Amino acid sequence: MIFIGLLFGAALALVAASFWKELVDWIKRVVEKVREVVAKVVAGVKIFVRKVGEAIKEIAKNYSQDEQGRWHETIVTREVNESDVPQEIRDKMKRSRGSDVDVTKELELQLEG
C-alpha cells in the first residue's frame, strides 16, 4: 500500500516537473518572439492560467517600453491539456471561478529550486 502511494506521488511529481519545464521553454520562445516583434527588450513577464470550457490556456503577458517611455503589453496564449497541469494549479483555477490565476510566483520558485 505504501509502495502504491509512493508511485502515485512520484507520478504527480513528474507531471508537475514536466509542466514547469514546458512552461519555461515556452516562455523563453515567447519572450524571444516578442523581442523580435516589438524590437525592444522585454522588461517583465507575468504568467497566468485560465480554464476556458474544457481547455486550459497559459497566458504570458510581456511588458516592454518604447523610446517615448510608454509601456506596452503583449499577450501570448496557448492551450494545454488539463492532465498536464499540476493538481495544485487546477485546484487554484477551481477556486478562482473563471478568473485568471497568476502562477508567476510558482514559476519563480520552480526556477530557483
C-alpha positions in Angstrom: 0.0 0.0 0.0 2.8 2.4 0.9 4.6 1.5 -2.4 1.5 2.4 -4.4 1.3 5.8 -2.6 5.0 6.4 -3.4 4.4 5.6 -7.0 1.4 7.8 -7.2 3.4 10.7 -5.6 6.3 10.1 -8.0 3.9 10.3 -10.9 2.4 13.6 -9.7 5.9 15.0 -9.2 6.8 14.0 -12.8 3.6 15.7 -14.1 4.4 18.9 -12.2 8.1 18.9 -13.3 7.1 18.4 -16.9 4.5 21.2 -16.7 7.0 23.7 -15.3 9.8 22.7 -17.8 7.5 23.0 -20.8 6.2 26.3 -19.4 9.7 27.7 -19.0 10.7 26.5 -22.5 7.5 28.2 -24.0 8.1 31.4 -22.1 11.7 31.6 -23.5 10.3 31.2 -27.0 7.6 33.8 -26.4 10.0 36.4 -25.0 12.3 35.9 -27.9 9.5 36.3 -30.4 8.1 39.4 -28.6 11.5 40.9 -28.7 11.6 40.4 -32.5 8.1 41.8 -33.0 8.4 44.9 -30.7 12.1 45.3 -31.4 12.6 46.1 -27.7 13.8 44.4 -24.5 11.1 42.6 -22.6 11.2 44.2 -19.2 8.9 41.7 -17.4 6.6 38.8 -17.8 3.6 37.6 -15.8 2.2 34.1 -16.3 -1.4 33.1 -15.9 -3.6 30.1 -16.4 -7.3 30.1 -17.2 -9.9 27.4 -17.6 -11.9 28.0 -20.8 -14.6 25.4 -21.3 -12.8 22.1 -21.4 -9.4 23.7 -22.2 -6.7 25.3 -20.1 -4.9 28.3 -21.5 -1.5 29.5 -20.5 -1.2 33.3 -20.8 2.1 35.1 -21.0 1.8 38.9 -20.5 5.1 40.5 -21.7 5.9 44.1 -20.8 8.2 46.4 -22.8 8.8 50.2 -23.1 9.2 52.3 -26.2 11.5 55.2 -26.9 8.8 57.7 -25.7 8.7 55.9 -22.3 5.2 54.3 -23.0 4.7 50.8 -21.7 3.3 48.1 -23.9 1.7 44.8 -23.0 2.0 41.9 -25.5 -0.2 38.9 -24.6 0.6 35.4 -25.9 -1.6 32.3 -25.2 -1.5 28.6 -25.8 -3.8 25.7 -24.9 -2.5 22.8 -22.8 -4.1 19.6 -21.7 -5.7 19.7 -18.3 -3.9 16.4 -17.4 -0.6 18.2 -17.9 -1.3 20.9 -15.3 -0.3 20.1 -11.7 -3.2 19.4 -9.4 -2.4 22.4 -7.1 -2.8 24.7 -10.1 -6.0 23.1 -11.2 -7.3 23.5 -7.6 -6.5 27.2 -7.7 -8.3 27.5 -11.0 -11.4 25.9 -9.4 -11.3 28.4 -6.5 -10.9 31.3 -8.9 -14.2 30.6 -10.6 -13.1 31.5 -14.1 -10.7 34.3 -13.3 -7.1 34.2 -14.5 -4.8 32.5 -12.0 -1.4 34.2 -11.6 1.3 31.4 -11.4 4.3 33.8 -11.8 5.5 33.2 -8.2 5.1 29.4 -8.5 7.2 29.6 -11.7 9.9 31.7 -10.0 10.0 29.1 -7.2 10.5 26.3 -9.8 13.3 28.2 -11.4 15.1 28.8 -8.0 14.7 25.2 -6.9 
